[in-house]
Amino acid sequence: MKKYLTHHEWQIIENGFHAEHNRISESVFSIGNGRMGQRANFEESYTGDTLQGSYVAGVYYPDKTRVGWWKNGYPEYFAKVLNACNWIGIEVKINETVLDLAKSDVTDFKRTLDMQRGILQRQFTAKLETSEQVKVDATRFCSLADDEAGAIRYAIQCDFSGELTLTPYLDFDIKNEDANYDEKFWEEVELAVHKGEGYITAATRKTDFRVCTGMCFDIFVNDKNVTPDIEIFRKEKFISNTVKLKVNEGDEVVIYKYAVNLSSENHPKDALSNNADKLLQNIRQKGFQTMLKEQMAAWATRWKDSDVVIEGDVAAQQGIRFNIFQLNQTYTGEDERLNIGPKGFTGEKYGGSTYWDTEAYCLPFYLSTADERVARNLLIYRYKHLQKAIENAEKLGFKDGAALYPMVTMNGEECHNEWEITFEEIHRNGAIAYAIFDYIRYTGDKAYLADYGLEVLIGIARFWAQRVNYSNQKGKYVILGVTGPNEYENNVNNNWYTNFTAKKCLELAMESIEWVKKNCPEKYKAIVRQINFDETEEQAQWQQICDHIYQPKYQEFGIYLQQDGFLDKDISPVDDLEEADRPLCQKWSWDRILRSCYIKQADVLQGLYFYEHEFDEATIRRNFDFYEPLTVHESSLSPCVHAILAARLGYHDKAYEMYLQTARLDLDDYNNDTEDGCHITSMAGTWMAVVKGFGGMRVVDGKLHLNPFLPKQWTGYSFKIRWRGSILNIKVTQAETTVENESGESVSLVLSGKLTEIGGKTS
């Protein structure tokens, strides 16, 4: 772990310049607004270790798959969110020497991410090799109010007399660091540069997404707007304006740079540059201070319902607010075509695509903290990809409308090319079905089944019905050759989680058929015709599988076996590992990992978490006690599940330990991988660890349940949840738990086992 960031309730602070951790800081201090995002790169030149990253939502490139040995069924490409135009750049020269922190004596460095206001700030003093010195104060943000725009205030205090040269620029000559063949993905379409402003429109190769990035700027010297001579420059995919100023010691020079990023996903291609110009002039007319006020107001609205307050533990408070902040700036729910990439706008790893993380981890956060339509849009995203899921299954030999949702996707088509994931990690289908179940359980919106959900559930059920096979030896249906959530085991047979969720998918499909058939008969008939559904024959097969599917269990221990043969391994707890061996994924060979008993992330426990209402506490306890000591939590998705189950079992210290690990995973770089980008989708697990773990929030038989406890490290905590039209504010202290209904109608809920009526403002 790396603990170089200062603890603060509302801010992430780096005191002192840590060049050795710069890529980590670039990830942690990233900013975004749901439509665009930016790693915390420096505005001025930097020749040290850095990953320049600017991203535009929904724009990707199908990078041709690169493998040593091609296998039938491999996706043709791996989709990547593209590193787009560098819009923040401002080259600074002092008497012809470029300001570069990698070549300067840097003091008084402070980088601050103000999460309450959505602002990135940086201050430093730099003494150049030529002895001149400057003090810089830089502030920037991606606007929530104008979500295709960003703004920068870059102030320079001159501790020298001479010439100061400023060159704001746009650079579209960018490549992804993770490009499979080291190629560039952008081609210039249109470029224009004038004094004080400029635009570049570029297109992605193959997919022809268009993005127009524009900039303009104003310069102030000692608070007075100046109009200096400007030298314009252009080359392929690059434009700049250069301004030379004569300055005296003590002068302050401020450049305000405004930028916009418009994509053809939201604008006609032939109108991109014109629309970009209109927006650019609009934000310039507003000015930096007005935009800043709008940014603060927009973030205040976001925090109003999604904040979690923790009293008495600054590290825990900072951790959860950081996670909530990143979630809110990554996905707003305004566009049903978008989803939540594992790295959001903070890095390139995983391609920025959609994984099962959304359904398993992110959906509960948005269900409780945002308008119901936001979570609904996440489900509709998958509904619109149903035909692609069917095509994905067909490529692997399935037929008759069987649907296999992709492990990784941008447009519904599978685009992951590691065989053990592409072909074997089929449990992702279970997460899609669970999300539909979870959404309806929470909202009561069963009409979703008739409108969208049933077709998805039938497609998934058809897949499982074809993926199982009957074992004469076992007298059971089995599922062979899979990888479960624990990716430290590949090509195993009868992974319990996979088998169990397959059964749940079949049961949920049959239950949903009955509801839609009874309550929406005309829609049901239309669906049957459309998908050629044989209700009698197919449901009879599904029921047969449910009744006889094999679920490996070790009776002596009373636990579910992670898969066949798991107990053949040398079972030894994680505590027996040497510290030098961690993390295993970076220290051990893959062969050694696969033969070990160590678990990357919750596997059996993932299934118990999803459907814990079907298991008694003793069963959950036995499995937790067996599997938790074997889990290394080298997936960001793991600690939160353990925190929630530990809290239910009364293992409060373990719950707190797991909470802190998920909350500070990136802030403390637990797994030595934050430099690749933050773990955005797992950040929702931090919220779940508090609300579902410490708060004990569950929905049982249509009733909201809360069973809170207070970790001994805290003096209190509070959170808000939206529940079927009401907003509830839950506060937990050492003395009591209070629930305030901020809405009009009264709400009934079960609080610590007692049915309670919470009056509304008008009741």
C-alpha positions, 0 to 999 in steps of 0.5 A: 500500500502507498499512503502518501495522500492526506486524509480529509473529509471532502478532499483528496490531497497530495502534499509534496510532488511524488513523481514516483507515484505520478501515474497513481495520482493521475488516476486518483485525481481524475475528473469527469461529468458523464459525457467526458473525462480527464486524467489528472495530467499537468497542463504544462509540459511534463517529460516524466512518467505519465499517461495522458488521458482524455476520454469521450463517452461512447466513442470506441475503436475495435482494435484487432485481436492479438493472440498467439493462437487463434481459437474458433469463437474468438472475437475479432476485436477488443473494443477500447474507449479511445484516448481523445484530444488533449484539450488541457495543454498549455505550454509555458516558457520562461525566457525560452526555457520550457516549464517542466516539473520533471526538470525543475526544483519543485517545492510547495506542491499541492494537488487537491481534488475538491469532491464537494465542488467537483474541482481539481486544483494544483499549486506549486513553486518551480525553479528552473534549471536556468534559475528563474522561478514561478509560482503556479495556481491551476484550477480545472473542472469538467462541467456538470452544467455544460457536460460537453465543456471544461474550463481551466484557470492557470495563474502564474506568479512571476518571480522573475523579469523577462519574457513569458510565453504561453501556448495553449493548444489542442493535440489530437495526434494521440494513441492509446498506450494499450493499442494492440499493434501500436497504431493510432486510431484517429484521422483528421477530418477538419481543422481550423485555427484563428487568433484566440481559438481553434477546432479539430474534428477527427474520426475514428478509423473503422467505426467513423465516430466523429469528435470535434474539440474546440478551445478558446482563451483569455489572458489577464495580467494583474487582473486586466484583460490583455489582447497580445499578439498571437502567433498561430500554428497548425499541423496534422491533428494539432493547433496552437496559439502562442502569446509572448508577454513581457513581465516584471517580477511580481506580475500575475498572469492568468490564462482562462482556457475553455474547451468543448468535446462534441461527438457524433453520438449526440450531434449530426456529423456535418454540424459538429464544428458549428455546434462546437463553436456555439457552445464554446462561445456560450461558455466563454461568455459565461466566464470561468466564475459563472461556470464555477458557480454552476459546477458547485450548484450541480455537485451540491444537488448530486451530493444531496441524496447520495452522500454518506456521512461517517463521524469519527473516522476521517479515512473511512469518510474520505474513502466512501466520498471518493468512491461516490464522487467517481461514480457520480462523475462517471455515469449520470443515467441521462443516456441509455446508450451509455454504461459504466466502464470498470475504469470510467474516465480514469484510464485505458485498462479493460478498454473502458467497456461494459462488464457484469460489474454494472448489474452485480454492483452498480445497479443497487447504488443507482436504485437507491440514490437516483431517480428510478429511470437511471437504474431502468436505463441500465437494464434497457441497455441490456435489453437493446443488446439482446439480439447481439447476445443471441448472435454471441451465443450462435457464434459458440454453437447455440441456437433457437434464441439462446442468449449469451451476454458478453463478458466485455462489450461496447455495442452488445457484441462480445469483444474479450479475447482471453479464452478463459473469460470469453468462453468460460466465464458464462456466469455473467448471464446470471448477473443480468437476470439477477439485476432484473430480479433486484430491480423489480424487488426494489422498485415493485415495477413488475411492468418492466417484465412485460415491456422488456425483461421477459424476453431477456430472461427467456433468452438467458434461460434458453442458453442455460438449457443448452449449456447443461448436459446430463451426467449419467454417472451423477444422475444430475445436470452438470455444467462443464468447462467454466470459470467462476467469479474466482478467476484464479481457477480456469476450465473447472467443472460444476462451479457452484456459483455458475450452477446455482445461478443457472438454476435461478435464471431458469426459475426467474424466467418461469415465474416471470412468464406466469406473471406476464401471462396473467397480467399482460396477456396480449403482450405475452402472446406477442412475445411468444409469437415474436420469439417462437416460444414453445411454452409447454415444451421449453418450460418442462425442460427448464423445470427438469433441469432445476429439479436435478441440477448438480450443486457440489456440496461437502456434507462433512463441512456443510459447505458448498464446494466451489467446484468439483475437486476443490478439496483436492487442493492443499488448503491453507489460509492466506495468513500463511502466505509470505508478504513477499508473495502478494499480490499473487497475480504479480508474483506467482506463475499462472500455473502456481496460482491455478493449482493453489486454493487461493481465491481472487474474489468472492465466488460461493459467497457471491451466490450467497450474497445475491440470494441470501434470503434463500439460505439460513444464517448457519449455512452462510456462516459455515461457507463464510468461515471456510472461504473467507480465509482463503480469499486474497481479494485481488479483485476490486469486486471482492471486499464489499461482498465479504463486508456485507456478509460479515456484517450480517453474521456479526463479524463486525471487525471483519466487516470494517476491515473489508469496508476499509479495503474497498473504500480505500482500494485506490486511495492507498493502492492496495493491489499496486494497480491504481496507475492503470485507472481507478476501479470505478464499478467496484466503487459501488461496493463501498456504498453497499458495504455501508448501506447493506452491510452496516445499515443492514438494508434488505428488501424482503417480501416487498418490505424495506428492512433496516438492521443497522449497527455502528462500527466501534471505530465510528461515533455515527453515520448516516445515509439516504435512500430512495424507496418507491417514491420516498426519500429516507434519511437514516442516522445511526449513533451509539444511542439510537437509529432514527429514520426521517421521511423527507417525502410526503407519504408515510412509509412502512419498514422493518427497523431492527426486526420491528414493523414501523410506520415513518410519517411523511411531511404531509401525513 
